[in-house]
Amino acid sequence: MKLLYFSCHSILEYDELKLFQELGIDWYSLGAYTFPRASGDTKRPIIDYTPNSWLTEHSPDRDHIPQEFMDHFDTVMIMHMPDWIEKNWHMFKNKRVIWRTIGQSVPLIEARMLYYKERGMEIVRYSPKERNLASYAGESALIRFYKDPEEYKNWNGENPTVINFTQSLRQRGTSCGYNLIMNATEGFKRKIYGPENGDLGKDWGGKVDSVEQMGILRDNRVYFYHGTAPASYVLSLIEAMMTGIPIVAVGSGLNKEVFGQDTNEIEDIIQNGINGYVSNSMSELRNYIKLLLNDKELAKKIGEAGRRTAISLFGKERIKQEWKDFLKI
């Protein structure tokens, strides 16, 4: 298989290309992370990858792919962006075309993608909650995001701090739950990590690389989760749960005005009081944080159950097999 991969999310790009490489797929990415030295993106390690020199020299704009470039591939995978499909559809003749969703679809996009699905495009969904979208365009497979449990593990929770990883939290505001996160964690020892958060002052933990992130998840006591509208779940939730840090999550009721559609999956993933805590009450969310900060044994029990859930839903080996089956490798 010779795969041309269109990416709009650097960390997911890293994860999926690394997995495809293990599956023996010959890929080339028109994305953000394939050449992180050039892009300056240090959130993940450099992929051990030697690209075709001709492809690199002639690498085009994702909106307009020349036929000579396209002729090198038999399969095309597009991450979310409908414009990349619409503008290049005439170049995809005789190719296997796959639309990979990432939780950013809305009814208007679904209606646009139905046209291409009826003409042979396959759709790989990332969450079953996408089936609730109006104008739902269907699916060819459901393959979730993944993480490697051998990388995210060994939680100890020695630091009694509540943490969160979100990029540009204040700037993105309601879509990332800025007020909810800050109000729920007010008065507790807290740190918000991620780039573009310098405006949080002393609450900012800094911009960290992937190794540092693993250590922060391992060493802290509680992870407070809101998510990003309209995604069903985000990668930071998987990373936290798989590490074993207990989750306190905002329920769909508190952020329903943000999401605007029934695609939030948190209450299907978290069973309250069993593998994490989830609530639509601010006072309950604060009580759960306090409980976990004050009771390390309870935090360990909840976190271990959350890790088991994460491995069962998002574990690398499961997702790797699902891609293998779908791609018929």
C-alpha positions as CSV (number, residue, x, y, z in Angstrom):
1,M,0.0,0.0,0.0
2,K,1.2,3.5,-0.9
3,L,-0.6,5.9,1.3
4,L,-0.9,9.7,0.9
5,Y,-2.0,11.1,4.3
6,F,-3.5,14.6,4.7
7,S,-3.1,15.9,8.3
8,C,-4.5,18.8,10.2
9,H,-3.6,17.6,13.8
10,S,0.1,17.1,14.5
11,I,-0.1,14.7,17.5
12,L,-2.7,12.5,15.9
13,E,-0.6,12.5,12.7
14,Y,2.4,11.3,14.7
15,D,0.4,8.5,16.4
16,E,-1.2,7.2,13.3
17,L,1.8,7.4,11.0
18,K,3.9,5.6,13.6
19,L,1.3,2.8,13.7
20,F,1.0,2.7,9.9
21,Q,4.8,2.4,9.8
22,E,4.7,-0.6,12.1
23,L,2.1,-2.2,9.8
24,G,4.5,-1.9,6.9
25,I,2.6,0.8,5.0
26,D,4.6,3.0,2.6
27,W,3.3,6.5,3.5
28,Y,3.9,10.1,2.8
29,S,2.3,12.8,4.8
30,L,1.1,16.3,3.8
31,G,0.9,17.4,7.4
32,A,2.4,19.2,10.3
33,Y,4.5,16.6,12.1
34,T,6.4,14.5,9.5
35,F,9.3,16.9,9.6
36,P,9.2,18.5,13.1
37,R,12.6,20.0,12.8
38,A,11.4,22.1,10.0
39,S,8.0,22.9,11.7
40,G,9.5,23.6,15.1
41,D,6.9,21.2,16.6
42,T,8.5,19.4,19.6
43,K,5.4,17.9,21.2
44,R,6.4,14.5,20.0
45,P,9.7,12.8,19.0
46,I,10.9,12.8,15.4
47,I,9.6,9.8,13.4
48,D,12.4,7.6,12.1
49,Y,11.4,8.1,8.5
50,T,13.3,8.6,5.2
51,P,10.9,10.1,2.7
52,N,11.0,9.7,-1.0
53,S,13.3,12.5,-2.1
54,W,11.2,13.3,-5.3
55,L,8.1,13.5,-3.2
56,T,9.7,15.8,-0.7
57,E,11.1,18.0,-3.4
58,H,7.7,18.3,-5.1
59,S,5.5,18.2,-2.0
60,P,2.4,20.3,-3.0
61,D,-0.1,22.4,-1.2
62,R,-2.9,20.2,0.3
63,D,-5.6,22.1,-1.6
64,H,-4.2,21.4,-5.0
65,I,-2.5,18.1,-5.8
66,P,-0.8,17.7,-9.2
67,Q,-1.5,14.5,-11.1
68,E,2.2,13.6,-11.3
69,F,2.4,13.7,-7.5
70,M,-0.9,11.8,-7.0
71,D,0.2,9.0,-9.4
72,H,2.7,7.8,-6.7
73,F,-0.1,6.6,-4.5
74,D,-3.0,4.0,-4.5
75,T,-4.7,5.1,-1.2
76,V,-5.5,8.6,0.1
77,M,-6.5,9.3,3.7
78,I,-7.8,12.8,4.7
79,M,-8.0,13.9,8.3
80,H,-11.3,15.8,8.8
81,M,-10.9,18.8,6.4
82,P,-13.7,18.5,3.8
83,D,-12.1,21.2,1.6
84,W,-9.1,18.9,0.9
85,I,-11.5,16.2,-0.5
86,E,-13.7,18.6,-2.5
87,K,-10.8,20.4,-4.1
88,N,-8.9,17.3,-5.0
89,W,-11.7,14.8,-5.7
90,H,-11.0,14.8,-9.5
91,M,-7.4,13.7,-8.8
92,F,-8.5,10.8,-6.6
93,K,-9.8,8.6,-9.5
94,N,-9.0,5.0,-9.2
95,K,-7.7,5.5,-5.6
96,R,-9.0,4.2,-2.4
97,V,-10.2,7.4,-0.6
98,I,-10.7,7.4,3.2
99,W,-12.1,10.3,5.3
100,R,-10.8,9.9,8.9
101,T,-12.9,11.8,11.4
102,I,-11.4,13.5,14.5
103,G,-14.5,14.7,16.3
104,Q,-14.8,18.0,14.5
105,S,-17.7,17.2,12.2
106,V,-21.0,19.1,12.3
107,P,-24.3,18.5,10.3
108,L,-23.2,20.7,7.4
109,I,-20.0,18.8,6.9
110,E,-21.8,15.5,7.1
111,A,-24.1,16.6,4.3
112,R,-21.2,17.6,2.2
113,M,-19.4,14.3,2.8
114,L,-22.4,12.1,1.9
115,Y,-22.0,13.1,-1.7
116,Y,-18.5,11.6,-1.8
117,K,-19.4,8.5,0.3
118,E,-22.1,7.8,-2.3
119,R,-19.3,7.9,-4.9
120,G,-17.0,5.4,-3.2
121,M,-15.3,7.3,-0.4
122,E,-14.9,5.3,2.9
123,I,-15.4,6.9,6.3
124,V,-13.5,5.9,9.4
125,R,-15.2,7.2,12.5
126,Y,-13.4,8.0,15.8
127,S,-16.4,7.7,18.1
128,P,-19.8,6.0,18.1
129,K,-21.3,9.3,19.3
130,E,-20.8,10.7,15.8
131,R,-23.8,8.6,14.8
132,N,-26.0,11.2,16.6
133,L,-25.0,13.9,14.1
134,A,-27.8,15.3,12.0
135,S,-27.2,14.4,8.3
136,Y,-24.9,11.6,9.5
137,A,-23.1,10.3,6.4
138,G,-22.5,6.8,7.7
139,E,-19.3,4.9,8.4
140,S,-17.2,2.1,6.9
141,A,-15.4,1.5,10.2
142,L,-15.1,2.8,13.8
143,I,-11.4,3.1,14.8
144,R,-10.7,5.2,17.9
145,F,-7.5,7.2,18.6
146,Y,-4.9,5.1,20.5
147,K,-2.1,5.3,23.0
148,D,0.5,2.8,24.0
149,P,0.0,1.5,27.6
150,E,3.8,0.8,27.7
151,E,4.4,4.5,27.4
152,Y,1.7,5.8,29.6
153,K,1.9,4.0,32.9
154,N,3.3,3.9,36.5
155,W,1.2,6.6,38.1
156,N,2.3,7.4,41.7
157,G,0.3,10.7,42.4
158,E,2.9,11.9,44.9
159,N,2.2,15.5,44.1
160,P,-1.3,16.5,45.5
161,T,-2.1,18.8,42.6
162,V,-5.0,18.9,40.1
163,I,-3.7,19.4,36.5
164,N,-5.0,19.9,33.0
165,F,-3.4,19.9,29.5
166,T,-5.1,22.3,27.1
167,Q,-3.5,24.6,24.5
168,S,-4.5,28.3,24.5
169,L,-7.1,27.8,27.3
170,R,-8.0,31.4,28.0
171,Q,-7.8,32.4,24.3
172,R,-10.1,29.6,23.2
173,G,-12.5,30.3,26.1
174,T,-15.8,28.5,26.2
175,S,-14.9,25.9,23.5
176,C,-12.3,24.5,26.0
177,G,-14.2,25.2,29.2
178,Y,-11.9,28.0,30.5
179,N,-14.3,29.3,33.1
180,L,-15.4,25.8,34.2
181,I,-11.9,24.6,34.6
182,M,-10.7,27.6,36.5
183,N,-13.8,27.8,38.8
184,A,-13.8,24.0,39.5
185,T,-10.1,24.1,40.5
186,E,-10.0,27.4,42.3
187,G,-8.4,27.2,45.7
188,F,-6.7,23.9,45.0
189,K,-3.1,23.5,44.1
190,R,-3.3,23.4,40.3
191,K,-1.3,23.6,37.1
192,I,-2.5,24.1,33.5
193,Y,0.0,22.8,30.9
194,G,0.3,23.4,27.2
195,P,1.5,26.1,24.8
196,E,-0.1,29.6,24.6
197,N,-1.0,29.6,28.3
198,G,1.4,32.2,29.6
199,D,-1.6,34.5,30.3
200,L,-2.6,32.1,33.1
201,G,0.3,33.5,35.2
202,K,1.3,31.3,38.2
203,D,-1.2,28.6,37.2
204,W,0.7,27.8,34.0
205,G,2.9,24.8,34.2
206,G,4.7,25.5,30.9
207,K,5.0,24.1,27.5
208,V,6.3,20.6,27.8
209,D,7.5,17.8,25.5
210,S,6.1,14.3,25.4
211,V,8.5,12.8,27.9
212,E,7.9,15.6,30.4
213,Q,4.2,15.2,29.9
214,M,4.3,11.5,30.8
215,G,6.1,12.4,34.0
216,I,3.6,15.1,34.9
217,L,0.7,12.7,34.4
218,R,2.5,10.1,36.4
219,D,3.4,12.3,39.4
220,N,0.2,14.3,40.0
221,R,-2.9,13.4,41.9
222,V,-6.0,14.5,39.8
223,Y,-6.7,15.3,36.2
224,F,-9.6,17.7,35.5
225,Y,-11.1,17.2,32.1
226,H,-13.5,19.3,30.0
227,G,-12.7,18.5,26.4
228,T,-12.9,20.6,23.3
229,A,-16.2,21.3,21.5
230,P,-17.5,19.5,19.6
231,A,-15.1,16.5,20.0
232,S,-16.5,13.4,21.7
233,Y,-13.1,13.0,23.5
234,V,-9.6,14.3,23.0
235,L,-6.1,12.7,23.1
236,S,-5.3,14.2,26.5
237,L,-8.1,12.3,28.1
238,I,-6.7,9.0,26.8
239,E,-3.2,9.9,27.9
240,A,-4.3,10.7,31.4
241,M,-6.6,7.7,31.8
242,M,-4.0,5.3,30.5
243,T,-1.3,6.7,32.8
244,G,-3.7,5.9,35.8
245,I,-4.2,9.4,37.1
246,P,-7.9,9.6,38.3
247,I,-10.2,11.8,36.2
248,V,-12.7,14.4,37.3
249,A,-14.7,15.4,34.3
250,V,-17.3,17.9,33.3
251,G,-20.6,16.2,32.3
252,S,-22.4,16.9,29.0
253,G,-25.0,18.9,30.9
254,L,-22.6,21.7,31.9
255,N,-21.1,22.0,28.5
256,K,-24.1,21.2,26.3
257,E,-24.4,24.8,25.1
258,V,-20.7,24.6,24.0
259,F,-21.1,21.3,22.2
260,G,-24.4,22.2,20.6
261,Q,-24.9,18.5,19.5
262,D,-25.1,15.2,21.3
263,T,-21.6,14.0,20.5
264,N,-19.8,14.3,23.9
265,E,-18.8,10.8,25.0
266,I,-17.5,11.4,28.4
267,E,-20.5,10.0,30.3
268,D,-20.2,6.8,28.3
269,I,-16.5,6.4,29.1
270,I,-16.6,7.4,32.8
271,Q,-18.7,5.5,35.2
272,N,-19.1,7.9,38.1
273,G,-17.2,6.7,41.2
274,I,-15.9,3.6,39.5
275,N,-13.3,4.5,36.9
276,G,-13.4,8.3,37.4
277,Y,-15.8,11.0,38.4
278,V,-18.2,13.0,36.2
279,S,-20.8,15.6,37.1
280,N,-22.9,18.5,35.9
281,S,-22.7,20.1,39.3
282,M,-19.9,22.5,40.1
283,S,-20.1,21.7,43.8
284,E,-19.9,18.0,43.1
285,L,-16.9,18.5,40.8
286,R,-15.1,20.4,43.5
287,N,-16.0,17.8,46.1
288,Y,-14.6,15.0,43.9
289,I,-11.3,16.9,43.4
290,K,-11.0,17.4,47.2
291,L,-11.8,13.8,47.9
292,L,-9.0,12.5,45.6
293,L,-6.5,15.1,46.7
294,N,-7.1,14.0,50.4
295,D,-7.3,10.2,49.8
296,K,-4.4,8.7,47.8
297,E,-5.6,5.1,48.1
298,L,-9.0,6.1,46.6
299,A,-7.2,8.0,43.9
300,K,-5.1,4.8,43.1
301,K,-8.2,2.6,43.0
302,I,-10.1,5.0,40.7
303,G,-7.1,5.6,38.5
304,E,-6.4,1.9,38.1
305,A,-9.9,1.3,36.9
306,G,-9.6,4.2,34.5
307,R,-6.4,2.8,33.1
308,R,-8.2,-0.6,32.4
309,T,-11.0,1.3,30.6
310,A,-8.5,3.2,28.6
311,I,-6.6,0.1,27.5
312,S,-9.8,-1.7,26.6
313,L,-11.1,1.2,24.4
314,F,-7.9,2.9,23.2
315,G,-5.1,0.4,23.7
316,K,-2.5,0.3,20.9
317,E,-2.8,-3.4,20.1
318,R,-6.6,-3.2,19.6
319,I,-6.4,-0.2,17.4
320,K,-3.5,-1.6,15.4
321,Q,-5.5,-4.7,14.6
322,E,-8.5,-2.7,13.7
323,W,-6.5,-0.7,11.2
324,K,-4.9,-3.9,9.8
325,D,-8.3,-5.4,9.3
326,F,-9.8,-2.3,7.7
327,L,-6.9,-1.6,5.4
328,K,-6.7,-5.3,4.5
329,I,-3.0,-5.5,5.1
